[in-house]
Amino acid sequence: PLTLLLWGQAEIVAIATDLAELIGGAVALNLLFGVPLIPGVLITAAVSVLLLLLAPQGRHRFEMVLAGMLLIILGGFLYQAVDARPSPEAAAGLLPGFAGAESVLLATGIVGATVMPHVIYLHSALTRSTTRDPTHQGKALRRTRREIVVALSFAGLANMTMLVAAAAVFHRGGHTGTDTLHEAYSGLGSLLGPTAAITFAVALLTAGLASSSVGTYAGQIIMEGFLRRRIPLIVRRAATLVPAAGILLAGMEPTRALILSQAVLSFGIPFALVPLIIFTSRRKLMGSLVNRRHTTIAAVTAIALISALNVFLLAEPLLG
């Protein structure tokens, strides 16, 4: 029962990622080329399948393609940040602060979108070693640590540049009404020019394609790991199309759907990290690679903080 519970929530997290990125890619295609949202979802799904053909046999090719797409995203947001010429006051917004339930929702969405719990399972599978040689395992651990630090640093930098650019542009320009991606696109165009708006849309499209591919691939790994079963890639891709298309057909605003889906990712983080910390803290299981005490304390603290945000989001409607 515990295995089925963990598999079920991990699949929900992977599907939530796919939902967000399919919608994000569709919105980007709409902004760039005027493609309606439903056909945009289908196009994004088709291109992400082509990317997945590089994996798992072509794992390194897959990683290189994703790294290139990440650089495109980061480059787009860095361009906007430089073009916006932010003041020190704009950067002050990077310090955590909450102003009601909506800001907590946004904060949990940023945490979920950066950490992405389903990628914990995926990265574990990609770095899995078949040798029990402690020396080789130690080298693999150090290499994995470097990869994770680089990946999360790039992701964090992309988030920070996006926030700083938005704060600098819209606050300085006195621009209001930027609650949706369409409004942000038009606002950037009017305040910084068409190049900034197009850069924003291209970064959004690239993020949608890359993350959608990762989410689908992670779903395969999750099913293999928990259930020892696989389903055809096309079947999984089709299954994740249904919620995205259904939400758009139901009339939900795409940006709101994106925010809520990223908050779902935050709820999945404790389910991924708690078993991980339990296992890696057992010397009998890990040997010389067992967690150091400060690693375990830091992880438990992070889990507690994220869980507190999640509990607040669940309790706030009842308390309010």
Contacts in CASP RR format, 6 or more apart in sequence:
PFRMAT RR
TARGET T0000
AUTHOR 0000-0000-0000
METHOD contacts of the structure
MODEL  1
PLTLLLWGQAEIVAIATDLAELIGGAVALNLLFGVPLIPGVLITAAVSVL
LLLLAPQGRHRFEMVLAGMLLIILGGFLYQAVDARPSPEAAAGLLPGFAG
AESVLLATGIVGATVMPHVIYLHSALTRSTTRDPTHQGKALRRTRREIVV
ALSFAGLANMTMLVAAAAVFHRGGHTGTDTLHEAYSGLGSLLGPTAAITF
AVALLTAGLASSSVGTYAGQIIMEGFLRRRIPLIVRRAATLVPAAGILLA
GMEPTRALILSQAVLSFGIPFALVPLIIFTSRRKLMGSLVNRRHTTIAAV
TAIALISALNVFLLAEPLLG
3 226 0 8 1.000
3 227 0 8 1.000
4 226 0 8 1.000
6 226 0 8 1.000
6 271 0 8 1.000
6 275 0 8 1.000
7 222 0 8 1.000
7 223 0 8 1.000
7 226 0 8 1.000
7 227 0 8 1.000
8 226 0 8 1.000
9 268 0 8 1.000
9 271 0 8 1.000
10 117 0 8 1.000
10 118 0 8 1.000
10 121 0 8 1.000
10 219 0 8 1.000
10 222 0 8 1.000
10 226 0 8 1.000
10 268 0 8 1.000
10 271 0 8 1.000
10 272 0 8 1.000
11 219 0 8 1.000
11 222 0 8 1.000
11 223 0 8 1.000
12 264 0 8 1.000
13 117 0 8 1.000
13 118 0 8 1.000
13 264 0 8 1.000
13 265 0 8 1.000
13 267 0 8 1.000
13 268 0 8 1.000
13 271 0 8 1.000
14 118 0 8 1.000
14 215 0 8 1.000
14 216 0 8 1.000
14 218 0 8 1.000
14 219 0 8 1.000
14 222 0 8 1.000
15 239 0 8 1.000
15 240 0 8 1.000
15 243 0 8 1.000
16 261 0 8 1.000
16 262 0 8 1.000
16 264 0 8 1.000
16 265 0 8 1.000
17 116 0 8 1.000
17 118 0 8 1.000
17 211 0 8 1.000
17 212 0 8 1.000
17 214 0 8 1.000
17 215 0 8 1.000
17 218 0 8 1.000
17 261 0 8 1.000
17 265 0 8 1.000
18 212 0 8 1.000
18 215 0 8 1.000
18 216 0 8 1.000
18 240 0 8 1.000
18 244 0 8 1.000
19 240 0 8 1.000
19 243 0 8 1.000
19 244 0 8 1.000
19 247 0 8 1.000
19 257 0 8 1.000
19 261 0 8 1.000
20 113 0 8 1.000
20 211 0 8 1.000
20 257 0 8 1.000
20 258 0 8 1.000
20 261 0 8 1.000
20 262 0 8 1.000
21 44 0 8 1.000
21 48 0 8 1.000
21 207 0 8 1.000
21 208 0 8 1.000
21 209 0 8 1.000
21 210 0 8 1.000
21 211 0 8 1.000
21 212 0 8 1.000
21 215 0 8 1.000
22 41 0 8 1.000
22 44 0 8 1.000
22 45 0 8 1.000
22 208 0 8 1.000
22 212 0 8 1.000
22 240 0 8 1.000
22 241 0 8 1.000
22 244 0 8 1.000
23 37 0 8 1.000
23 41 0 8 1.000
23 244 0 8 1.000
23 247 0 8 1.000
23 248 0 8 1.000
23 254 0 8 1.000
23 257 0 8 1.000
23 258 0 8 1.000
23 261 0 8 1.000
24 44 0 8 1.000
24 181 0 8 1.000
24 204 0 8 1.000
24 205 0 8 1.000
24 207 0 8 1.000
24 208 0 8 1.000
24 254 0 8 1.000
24 258 0 8 1.000
25 40 0 8 1.000
25 41 0 8 1.000
25 44 0 8 1.000
25 204 0 8 1.000
25 205 0 8 1.000
25 207 0 8 1.000
25 208 0 8 1.000
25 209 0 8 1.000
25 212 0 8 1.000
26 35 0 8 1.000
26 37 0 8 1.000
26 38 0 8 1.000
26 39 0 8 1.000
26 40 0 8 1.000
26 41 0 8 1.000
26 43 0 8 1.000
26 44 0 8 1.000
26 244 0 8 1.000
26 248 0 8 1.000
26 254 0 8 1.000
27 37 0 8 1.000
27 181 0 8 1.000
27 182 0 8 1.000
27 204 0 8 1.000
27 254 0 8 1.000
27 255 0 8 1.000
28 201 0 8 1.000
28 202 0 8 1.000
28 204 0 8 1.000
28 205 0 8 1.000
28 208 0 8 1.000
29 35 0 8 1.000
29 40 0 8 1.000
29 43 0 8 1.000
29 44 0 8 1.000
29 205 0 8 1.000
30 36 0 8 1.000
30 37 0 8 1.000
30 40 0 8 1.000
31 181 0 8 1.000
31 182 0 8 1.000
31 185 0 8 1.000
31 197 0 8 1.000
31 201 0 8 1.000
31 204 0 8 1.000
32 198 0 8 1.000
32 201 0 8 1.000
32 202 0 8 1.000
32 205 0 8 1.000
35 43 0 8 1.000
37 248 0 8 1.000
37 254 0 8 1.000
38 245 0 8 1.000
38 248 0 8 1.000
38 249 0 8 1.000
41 241 0 8 1.000
41 244 0 8 1.000
41 245 0 8 1.000
41 248 0 8 1.000
42 241 0 8 1.000
44 208 0 8 1.000
44 209 0 8 1.000
44 212 0 8 1.000
45 212 0 8 1.000
45 237 0 8 1.000
45 240 0 8 1.000
45 241 0 8 1.000
47 209 0 8 1.000
48 208 0 8 1.000
48 209 0 8 1.000
48 212 0 8 1.000
48 213 0 8 1.000
48 216 0 8 1.000
48 237 0 8 1.000
49 216 0 8 1.000
49 233 0 8 1.000
49 234 0 8 1.000
49 237 0 8 1.000
51 62 0 8 1.000
51 65 0 8 1.000
51 209 0 8 1.000
51 210 0 8 1.000
51 213 0 8 1.000
52 62 0 8 1.000
52 213 0 8 1.000
52 216 0 8 1.000
52 217 0 8 1.000
52 233 0 8 1.000
54 61 0 8 1.000
54 62 0 8 1.000
54 65 0 8 1.000
55 61 0 8 1.000
55 62 0 8 1.000
55 217 0 8 1.000
56 62 0 8 1.000
56 217 0 8 1.000
59 126 0 8 1.000
62 213 0 8 1.000
62 217 0 8 1.000
66 210 0 8 1.000
66 213 0 8 1.000
66 214 0 8 1.000
69 206 0 8 1.000
69 207 0 8 1.000
69 209 0 8 1.000
69 210 0 8 1.000
70 151 0 8 1.000
70 154 0 8 1.000
70 155 0 8 1.000
70 158 0 8 1.000
70 210 0 8 1.000
72 202 0 8 1.000
72 203 0 8 1.000
72 206 0 8 1.000
73 158 0 8 1.000
73 203 0 8 1.000
73 206 0 8 1.000
73 207 0 8 1.000
73 210 0 8 1.000
74 154 0 8 1.000
74 157 0 8 1.000
74 158 0 8 1.000
74 161 0 8 1.000
75 203 0 8 1.000
76 199 0 8 1.000
76 200 0 8 1.000
76 202 0 8 1.000
76 203 0 8 1.000
77 158 0 8 1.000
77 161 0 8 1.000
77 162 0 8 1.000
77 165 0 8 1.000
77 203 0 8 1.000
78 161 0 8 1.000
79 196 0 8 1.000
79 199 0 8 1.000
80 161 0 8 1.000
80 162 0 8 1.000
80 165 0 8 1.000
80 169 0 8 1.000
80 188 0 8 1.000
80 192 0 8 1.000
80 196 0 8 1.000
80 199 0 8 1.000
80 200 0 8 1.000
81 161 0 8 1.000
81 162 0 8 1.000
81 164 0 8 1.000
81 165 0 8 1.000
81 168 0 8 1.000
83 165 0 8 1.000
83 192 0 8 1.000
83 196 0 8 1.000
84 164 0 8 1.000
84 165 0 8 1.000
84 168 0 8 1.000
84 169 0 8 1.000
84 172 0 8 1.000
84 192 0 8 1.000
85 168 0 8 1.000
86 164 0 8 1.000
86 165 0 8 1.000
86 167 0 8 1.000
86 168 0 8 1.000
87 168 0 8 1.000
87 172 0 8 1.000
90 164 0 8 1.000
90 167 0 8 1.000
90 168 0 8 1.000
90 171 0 8 1.000
91 164 0 8 1.000
93 163 0 8 1.000
93 167 0 8 1.000
94 160 0 8 1.000
94 163 0 8 1.000
94 164 0 8 1.000
96 107 0 8 1.000
97 103 0 8 1.000
97 107 0 8 1.000
98 104 0 8 1.000
98 107 0 8 1.000
101 312 0 8 1.000
101 313 0 8 1.000
101 316 0 8 1.000
101 317 0 8 1.000
104 309 0 8 1.000
104 312 0 8 1.000
104 313 0 8 1.000
104 316 0 8 1.000
105 259 0 8 1.000
105 260 0 8 1.000
105 263 0 8 1.000
105 313 0 8 1.000
106 259 0 8 1.000
107 309 0 8 1.000
108 262 0 8 1.000
108 263 0 8 1.000
108 266 0 8 1.000
108 306 0 8 1.000
108 309 0 8 1.000
108 310 0 8 1.000
108 313 0 8 1.000
109 259 0 8 1.000
109 262 0 8 1.000
109 263 0 8 1.000
109 265 0 8 1.000
109 266 0 8 1.000
110 159 0 8 1.000
110 262 0 8 1.000
111 266 0 8 1.000
111 269 0 8 1.000
111 306 0 8 1.000
111 309 0 8 1.000
112 262 0 8 1.000
112 263 0 8 1.000
112 265 0 8 1.000
112 266 0 8 1.000
112 269 0 8 1.000
113 159 0 8 1.000
113 262 0 8 1.000
113 265 0 8 1.000
114 152 0 8 1.000
114 155 0 8 1.000
114 156 0 8 1.000
114 159 0 8 1.000
115 152 0 8 1.000
115 265 0 8 1.000
115 266 0 8 1.000
115 269 0 8 1.000
116 211 0 8 1.000
116 214 0 8 1.000
116 265 0 8 1.000
117 265 0 8 1.000
117 268 0 8 1.000
117 269 0 8 1.000
117 271 0 8 1.000
117 272 0 8 1.000
117 273 0 8 1.000
118 215 0 8 1.000
118 218 0 8 1.000
118 219 0 8 1.000
118 222 0 8 1.000
118 265 0 8 1.000
118 272 0 8 1.000
119 214 0 8 1.000
119 215 0 8 1.000
119 218 0 8 1.000
120 272 0 8 1.000
120 273 0 8 1.000
120 276 0 8 1.000
121 218 0 8 1.000
121 221 0 8 1.000
121 222 0 8 1.000
121 225 0 8 1.000
121 272 0 8 1.000
122 214 0 8 1.000
122 215 0 8 1.000
122 217 0 8 1.000
122 218 0 8 1.000
122 219 0 8 1.000
122 221 0 8 1.000
123 144 0 8 1.000
123 147 0 8 1.000
123 148 0 8 1.000
125 221 0 8 1.000
125 224 0 8 1.000
125 225 0 8 1.000
127 140 0 8 1.000
127 143 0 8 1.000
127 144 0 8 1.000
127 147 0 8 1.000
129 136 0 8 1.000
129 137 0 8 1.000
129 140 0 8 1.000
131 137 0 8 1.000
134 288 0 8 1.000
134 289 0 8 1.000
137 289 0 8 1.000
138 289 0 8 1.000
141 289 0 8 1.000
166 178 0 8 1.000
166 184 0 8 1.000
169 175 0 8 1.000
169 187 0 8 1.000
169 188 0 8 1.000
169 191 0 8 1.000
169 192 0 8 1.000
170 176 0 8 1.000
170 178 0 8 1.000
170 187 0 8 1.000
170 191 0 8 1.000
173 191 0 8 1.000
175 187 0 8 1.000
175 190 0 8 1.000
175 191 0 8 1.000
177 183 0 8 1.000
178 184 0 8 1.000
178 187 0 8 1.000
179 255 0 8 1.000
180 253 0 8 1.000
180 254 0 8 1.000
180 255 0 8 1.000
181 204 0 8 1.000
181 254 0 8 1.000
181 255 0 8 1.000
181 258 0 8 1.000
182 255 0 8 1.000
184 200 0 8 1.000
185 197 0 8 1.000
185 200 0 8 1.000
185 201 0 8 1.000
186 197 0 8 1.000
187 197 0 8 1.000
188 196 0 8 1.000
188 197 0 8 1.000
188 200 0 8 1.000
189 196 0 8 1.000
189 197 0 8 1.000
216 233 0 8 1.000
216 236 0 8 1.000
216 237 0 8 1.000
216 240 0 8 1.000
219 236 0 8 1.000
220 230 0 8 1.000
220 231 0 8 1.000
220 233 0 8 1.000
220 236 0 8 1.000
223 229 0 8 1.000
223 230 0 8 1.000
223 231 0 8 1.000
224 230 0 8 1.000
247 257 0 8 1.000
248 254 0 8 1.000
248 257 0 8 1.000
263 313 0 8 1.000
266 306 0 8 1.000
266 309 0 8 1.000
266 310 0 8 1.000
267 310 0 8 1.000
269 303 0 8 1.000
269 306 0 8 1.000
270 303 0 8 1.000
270 306 0 8 1.000
270 307 0 8 1.000
270 310 0 8 1.000
273 299 0 8 1.000
273 302 0 8 1.000
273 303 0 8 1.000
274 303 0 8 1.000
277 291 0 8 1.000
277 296 0 8 1.000
277 299 0 8 1.000
277 300 0 8 1.000
277 303 0 8 1.000
279 285 0 8 1.000
279 286 0 8 1.000
280 286 0 8 1.000
280 289 0 8 1.000
280 290 0 8 1.000
280 291 0 8 1.000
281 290 0 8 1.000
281 291 0 8 1.000
281 296 0 8 1.000
282 290 0 8 1.000
283 290 0 8 1.000
291 299 0 8 1.000
END
